[in-house]
Amino acid sequence: MLGLSADTIWNMDETPIYFDMAGGYTLTKKGSKDVLQKTTGHDKLRLTVVLCVSAAGCKLPPMIIFKNLKNAPKLPAGKQWPKGMH
């Protein structure tokens, strides 16, 4: 086509992942005037996962982006992020 090889063509995608994803519907008794929906209060907090793959099938390690370091979850003592995770 343009003289490009499959290892020079890359596709990247970013997708948000919310910490608290409230459902799109509720279940309550018929005729009820109020519906209580419980959340953790973190419905706006999210991280972004970036995935990248070449046309030849080579995958880059996933990248996780936090809005700021205060939002990054604390890992339990002795635990680390998976190897190759950036």
Z-matrix of the N, CA and C atoms (Angstrom, degrees):
N
C 1 1.442
C 2 1.538 1 109.23
N 3 1.309 2 118.42 1 -81.92
C 4 1.466 3 121.70 2 178.81
C 5 1.521 4 111.32 3 -107.81
N 6 1.298 5 116.84 4 12.07
C 7 1.450 6 120.41 5 -177.84
C 8 1.520 7 113.17 6 79.19
N 9 1.323 8 117.63 7 17.94
C 10 1.468 9 121.35 8 178.94
C 11 1.517 10 109.63 9 -92.55
N 12 1.318 11 116.02 10 138.25
C 13 1.460 12 119.07 11 175.75
C 14 1.532 13 109.42 12 -88.77
N 15 1.340 14 116.03 13 161.91
C 16 1.468 15 121.38 14 -176.14
C 17 1.523 16 112.71 15 -62.68
N 18 1.332 17 117.49 16 -25.06
C 19 1.470 18 118.40 17 -179.69
C 20 1.527 19 112.91 18 -84.85
N 21 1.335 20 117.81 19 0.98
C 22 1.470 21 120.12 20 175.93
C 23 1.528 22 112.21 21 -107.06
N 24 1.338 23 117.03 22 -0.76
C 25 1.463 24 121.75 23 178.03
C 26 1.528 25 107.98 24 -106.43
N 27 1.322 26 116.42 25 121.00
C 28 1.464 27 121.43 26 -176.57
C 29 1.523 28 110.19 27 -123.70
N 30 1.324 29 115.28 28 149.05
C 31 1.458 30 121.87 29 175.04
C 32 1.526 31 108.04 30 -122.51
N 33 1.334 32 116.98 31 128.54
C 34 1.461 33 121.48 32 -179.73
C 35 1.519 34 108.78 33 -124.07
N 36 1.328 35 115.88 34 143.23
C 37 1.459 36 120.24 35 177.70
C 38 1.516 37 109.22 36 -140.73
N 39 1.315 38 115.90 37 142.12
C 40 1.465 39 122.76 38 175.37
C 41 1.524 40 107.60 39 -113.38
N 42 1.323 41 116.55 40 137.77
C 43 1.456 42 119.74 41 176.73
C 44 1.532 43 109.69 42 -137.71
N 45 1.335 44 116.99 43 134.36
C 46 1.464 45 119.18 44 179.15
C 47 1.526 46 110.74 45 -81.16
N 48 1.324 47 115.58 46 145.90
C 49 1.465 48 121.90 47 174.50
C 50 1.520 49 106.58 48 -128.65
N 51 1.315 50 115.84 49 119.38
C 52 1.462 51 121.24 50 -177.66
C 53 1.521 52 110.23 51 -88.12
N 54 1.334 53 116.68 52 142.20
C 55 1.457 54 121.80 53 178.50
C 56 1.525 55 111.47 54 -69.55
N 57 1.313 56 117.24 55 -33.75
C 58 1.460 57 122.04 56 -179.14
C 59 1.515 58 107.51 57 -131.75
N 60 1.320 59 116.41 58 106.63
C 61 1.458 60 120.45 59 -177.74
C 62 1.523 61 108.89 60 -106.58
N 63 1.330 62 114.98 61 99.27
C 64 1.464 63 119.97 62 178.66
C 65 1.523 64 109.19 63 -68.76
N 66 1.300 65 116.53 64 143.59
C 67 1.457 66 120.98 65 -178.86
C 68 1.516 67 112.70 66 -66.67
N 69 1.309 68 115.97 67 161.06
C 70 1.452 69 120.97 68 -179.32
C 71 1.513 70 112.94 69 -87.91
N 72 1.333 71 117.28 70 -3.21
C 73 1.462 72 120.49 71 179.40
C 74 1.525 73 109.24 72 -144.91
N 75 1.307 74 116.07 73 162.96
C 76 1.457 75 121.37 74 178.16
C 77 1.524 76 108.79 75 -126.96
N 78 1.298 77 115.79 76 163.34
C 79 1.454 78 122.33 77 -179.74
C 80 1.526 79 107.37 78 -127.25
N 81 1.307 80 116.69 79 121.49
C 82 1.460 81 121.00 80 -179.26
C 83 1.525 82 108.84 81 -151.96
N 84 1.314 83 115.43 82 173.48
C 85 1.467 84 120.29 83 -179.99
C 86 1.521 85 110.48 84 -69.15
N 87 1.313 86 116.21 85 145.18
C 88 1.455 87 122.08 86 179.69
C 89 1.529 88 109.56 87 -61.80
N 90 1.335 89 116.59 88 134.28
C 91 1.458 90 122.06 89 178.93
C 92 1.515 91 113.91 90 89.45
N 93 1.320 92 118.64 91 -4.22
C 94 1.461 93 121.56 92 179.74
C 95 1.524 94 110.11 93 -66.30
N 96 1.344 95 116.48 94 135.37
C 97 1.464 96 120.60 95 -178.05
C 98 1.523 97 112.02 96 -84.70
N 99 1.317 98 118.03 97 -32.06
C 100 1.460 99 122.07 98 -179.03
C 101 1.524 100 109.53 99 -119.39
N 102 1.330 101 114.78 100 142.14
C 103 1.464 102 121.08 101 176.24
C 104 1.518 103 107.11 102 -124.15
N 105 1.326 104 117.35 103 121.24
C 106 1.452 105 123.01 104 -179.82
C 107 1.527 106 109.21 105 -90.41
N 108 1.322 107 115.90 106 126.19
C 109 1.457 108 120.73 107 177.09
C 110 1.518 109 107.26 108 -119.41
N 111 1.319 110 116.38 109 115.76
C 112 1.457 111 120.74 110 -178.22
C 113 1.525 112 110.15 111 -88.87
N 114 1.331 113 115.88 112 136.61
C 115 1.463 114 121.92 113 175.34
C 116 1.520 115 108.01 114 -136.19
N 117 1.316 116 115.62 115 171.32
C 118 1.460 117 120.16 116 177.55
C 119 1.526 118 111.22 117 -85.66
N 120 1.332 119 116.68 118 -8.03
C 121 1.452 120 120.11 119 -177.24
C 122 1.520 121 112.74 120 88.29
N 123 1.323 122 116.98 121 2.52
C 124 1.462 123 121.57 122 -179.48
C 125 1.528 124 111.10 123 -110.36
N 126 1.319 125 116.96 124 33.63
C 127 1.460 126 120.28 125 -176.15
C 128 1.531 127 113.11 126 -69.70
N 129 1.325 128 118.51 127 -15.39
C 130 1.471 129 121.32 128 177.70
C 131 1.530 130 112.17 129 -96.54
N 132 1.345 131 118.00 130 -18.19
C 133 1.460 132 121.00 131 -179.18
C 134 1.520 133 110.21 132 -72.08
N 135 1.319 134 116.03 133 134.12
C 136 1.457 135 119.42 134 178.80
C 137 1.519 136 110.17 135 -150.92
N 138 1.315 137 114.93 136 166.76
C 139 1.444 138 122.24 137 170.67
C 140 1.520 139 106.74 138 -125.50
N 141 1.309 140 116.91 139 163.39
C 142 1.452 141 121.21 140 178.70
C 143 1.525 142 108.11 141 -118.13
N 144 1.323 143 116.63 142 132.70
C 145 1.459 144 121.88 143 176.14
C 146 1.522 145 107.29 144 -106.88
N 147 1.334 146 116.00 145 129.83
C 148 1.458 147 122.13 146 178.89
C 149 1.526 148 107.90 147 -111.32
N 150 1.336 149 116.52 148 124.53
C 151 1.461 150 123.01 149 178.48
C 152 1.516 151 108.33 150 -118.55
N 153 1.346 152 116.62 151 143.47
C 154 1.455 153 120.90 152 -177.70
C 155 1.521 154 109.47 153 -144.18
N 156 1.339 155 116.77 154 134.36
C 157 1.462 156 122.38 155 -179.70
C 158 1.526 157 109.02 156 -142.29
N 159 1.334 158 115.93 157 145.38
C 160 1.472 159 119.75 158 178.11
C 161 1.522 160 109.55 159 -91.19
N 162 1.325 161 116.09 160 164.52
C 163 1.466 162 121.46 161 177.30
C 164 1.522 163 110.67 162 -63.65
N 165 1.337 164 117.02 163 -22.57
C 166 1.463 165 121.46 164 178.40
C 167 1.528 166 112.11 165 -82.88
N 168 1.350 167 117.40 166 -6.81
C 169 1.456 168 121.65 167 178.14
C 170 1.513 169 114.94 168 98.55
N 171 1.327 170 118.22 169 4.48
C 172 1.469 171 121.79 170 178.07
C 173 1.527 172 108.62 171 -76.57
N 174 1.340 173 116.46 172 127.90
C 175 1.474 174 120.97 173 -179.36
C 176 1.518 175 109.96 174 -108.37
N 177 1.323 176 115.79 175 136.26
C 178 1.461 177 120.43 176 172.14
C 179 1.520 178 108.87 177 -85.74
N 180 1.336 179 118.66 178 154.07
C 181 1.465 180 119.80 179 175.97
C 182 1.526 181 110.46 180 -60.43
N 183 1.348 182 118.36 181 143.82
C 184 1.463 183 119.91 182 178.77
C 185 1.529 184 111.10 183 -62.70
N 186 1.308 185 115.61 184 148.74
C 187 1.457 186 120.99 185 176.99
C 188 1.523 187 107.75 186 -118.47
N 189 1.336 188 116.65 187 131.98
C 190 1.456 189 121.82 188 178.19
C 191 1.524 190 107.98 189 -108.71
N 192 1.325 191 115.70 190 129.24
C 193 1.465 192 120.70 191 -179.50
C 194 1.524 193 108.67 192 -117.02
N 195 1.341 194 116.45 193 124.12
C 196 1.453 195 122.60 194 173.65
C 197 1.521 196 107.65 195 -100.26
N 198 1.321 197 116.76 196 147.29
C 199 1.464 198 120.92 197 -179.87
C 200 1.525 199 109.86 198 -59.02
N 201 1.298 200 117.34 199 -44.24
C 202 1.455 201 122.00 200 172.19
C 203 1.527 202 107.62 201 -153.29
N 204 1.309 203 116.87 202 164.87
C 205 1.470 204 119.75 203 -173.84
C 206 1.520 205 113.31 204 -66.36
N 207 1.337 206 117.63 205 -20.29
C 208 1.462 207 119.07 206 177.65
C 209 1.527 208 110.64 207 -64.76
N 210 1.345 209 117.55 208 -27.63
C 211 1.467 210 121.58 209 -178.80
C 212 1.523 211 112.81 210 -84.53
N 213 1.326 212 117.72 211 -13.72
C 214 1.461 213 120.09 212 -178.08
C 215 1.529 214 109.57 213 -66.24
N 216 1.330 215 117.82 214 129.90
C 217 1.457 216 119.08 215 -179.14
C 218 1.522 217 111.55 216 -67.37
N 219 1.306 218 115.48 217 146.21
C 220 1.462 219 121.25 218 176.76
C 221 1.524 220 108.24 219 -83.87
N 222 1.315 221 116.38 220 127.58
C 223 1.458 222 120.26 221 178.05
C 224 1.522 223 109.24 222 -83.40
N 225 1.339 224 117.65 223 147.08
C 226 1.463 225 120.20 224 177.52
C 227 1.529 226 110.95 225 -60.61
N 228 1.317 227 116.12 226 156.16
C 229 1.465 228 121.52 227 -179.37
C 230 1.529 229 109.95 228 -54.41
N 231 1.316 230 116.06 229 134.10
C 232 1.455 231 121.65 230 178.70
C 233 1.519 232 114.53 231 84.26
N 234 1.323 233 117.63 232 -5.77
C 235 1.476 234 121.20 233 179.97
C 236 1.519 235 109.83 234 -97.44
N 237 1.333 236 116.40 235 149.07
C 238 1.452 237 122.02 236 177.90
C 239 1.516 238 108.97 237 -133.64
N 240 1.340 239 115.57 238 161.71
C 241 1.458 240 119.49 239 174.09
C 242 1.526 241 108.10 240 -64.36
N 243 1.330 242 118.57 241 152.02
C 244 1.478 243 120.60 242 179.10
C 245 1.513 244 111.69 243 -56.55
N 246 1.344 245 116.50 244 145.89
C 247 1.459 246 121.74 245 -179.73
C 248 1.528 247 109.08 246 -60.21
N 249 1.307 248 116.15 247 135.32
C 250 1.459 249 121.53 248 -179.94
C 251 1.513 250 113.06 249 88.61
N 252 1.332 251 118.47 250 -5.63
C 253 1.459 252 122.20 251 178.53
C 254 1.514 253 108.74 252 -84.19
N 255 1.317 254 117.88 253 129.34
C 256 1.463 255 122.35 254 -178.01
C 257 1.508 256 109.38 255 -116.56
